Amino acid sequence: IPDSVTTIGWDAFAKCDKIRDVYCYSEKVVQADGAFGGIDLSLVTLHVPANEIVHYKNANPWCKFGTIVPLQ
């Protein structure tokens, strides 16, 4: 997800149950309520800018990801 994205629409990734990694380059938490419907996010790793990990861990739906790590 490029840094230019501020919102992800409802069901944008719905039923994409094979996703195991999501790379989000945004320095601000992206609004994504309802974007990951039907996915067990506990099985997915979220990669975000290191200085934003705490913010993503405290925001929905990002806090539901199984692991949140800094971008490499």
Contacts in CASP RR format, 6 or more apart in sequence:
PFRMAT RR
TARGET T0000
AUTHOR 0000-0000-0000
METHOD contacts of the structure
MODEL  1
IPDSVTTIGWDAFAKCDKIRDVYCYSEKVVQADGAFGGIDLSLVTLHVPA
NEIVHYKNANPWCKFGTIVPLQ
1 8 0 8 1.000
1 22 0 8 1.000
1 23 0 8 1.000
1 24 0 8 1.000
1 25 0 8 1.000
1 26 0 8 1.000
1 30 0 8 1.000
2 25 0 8 1.000
2 26 0 8 1.000
3 25 0 8 1.000
3 26 0 8 1.000
3 27 0 8 1.000
5 26 0 8 1.000
5 30 0 8 1.000
6 26 0 8 1.000
6 28 0 8 1.000
6 30 0 8 1.000
6 31 0 8 1.000
7 30 0 8 1.000
7 31 0 8 1.000
7 32 0 8 1.000
8 30 0 8 1.000
8 31 0 8 1.000
8 32 0 8 1.000
8 35 0 8 1.000
9 32 0 8 1.000
9 34 0 8 1.000
9 35 0 8 1.000
10 33 0 8 1.000
10 34 0 8 1.000
10 35 0 8 1.000
11 34 0 8 1.000
11 35 0 8 1.000
11 37 0 8 1.000
12 32 0 8 1.000
12 35 0 8 1.000
12 36 0 8 1.000
13 19 0 8 1.000
13 35 0 8 1.000
13 36 0 8 1.000
13 37 0 8 1.000
13 39 0 8 1.000
14 35 0 8 1.000
14 36 0 8 1.000
14 37 0 8 1.000
14 38 0 8 1.000
14 39 0 8 1.000
15 37 0 8 1.000
15 38 0 8 1.000
15 39 0 8 1.000
16 36 0 8 1.000
16 39 0 8 1.000
17 38 0 8 1.000
17 39 0 8 1.000
17 40 0 8 1.000
19 39 0 8 1.000
19 44 0 8 1.000
20 43 0 8 1.000
20 44 0 8 1.000
20 45 0 8 1.000
21 44 0 8 1.000
21 45 0 8 1.000
21 46 0 8 1.000
21 47 0 8 1.000
22 44 0 8 1.000
22 45 0 8 1.000
22 46 0 8 1.000
22 47 0 8 1.000
22 65 0 8 1.000
23 47 0 8 1.000
23 71 0 8 1.000
24 30 0 8 1.000
24 46 0 8 1.000
24 47 0 8 1.000
24 48 0 8 1.000
24 56 0 8 1.000
25 48 0 8 1.000
25 49 0 8 1.000
25 71 0 8 1.000
26 48 0 8 1.000
26 49 0 8 1.000
26 52 0 8 1.000
27 49 0 8 1.000
27 51 0 8 1.000
27 52 0 8 1.000
28 52 0 8 1.000
28 55 0 8 1.000
29 52 0 8 1.000
29 55 0 8 1.000
29 56 0 8 1.000
29 59 0 8 1.000
29 62 0 8 1.000
32 61 0 8 1.000
32 62 0 8 1.000
33 60 0 8 1.000
33 61 0 8 1.000
34 61 0 8 1.000
35 61 0 8 1.000
36 61 0 8 1.000
36 64 0 8 1.000
41 61 0 8 1.000
41 64 0 8 1.000
41 65 0 8 1.000
41 66 0 8 1.000
42 64 0 8 1.000
42 65 0 8 1.000
42 66 0 8 1.000
43 66 0 8 1.000
44 65 0 8 1.000
44 66 0 8 1.000
44 67 0 8 1.000
45 65 0 8 1.000
45 66 0 8 1.000
45 67 0 8 1.000
45 68 0 8 1.000
45 69 0 8 1.000
46 56 0 8 1.000
46 62 0 8 1.000
46 65 0 8 1.000
46 66 0 8 1.000
46 67 0 8 1.000
46 68 0 8 1.000
46 69 0 8 1.000
47 69 0 8 1.000
47 70 0 8 1.000
47 71 0 8 1.000
47 72 0 8 1.000
48 56 0 8 1.000
48 62 0 8 1.000
48 68 0 8 1.000
48 69 0 8 1.000
48 70 0 8 1.000
48 71 0 8 1.000
49 70 0 8 1.000
49 71 0 8 1.000
50 70 0 8 1.000
50 71 0 8 1.000
53 68 0 8 1.000
53 69 0 8 1.000
53 70 0 8 1.000
56 62 0 8 1.000
56 63 0 8 1.000
56 68 0 8 1.000
57 63 0 8 1.000
57 68 0 8 1.000
62 68 0 8 1.000
END
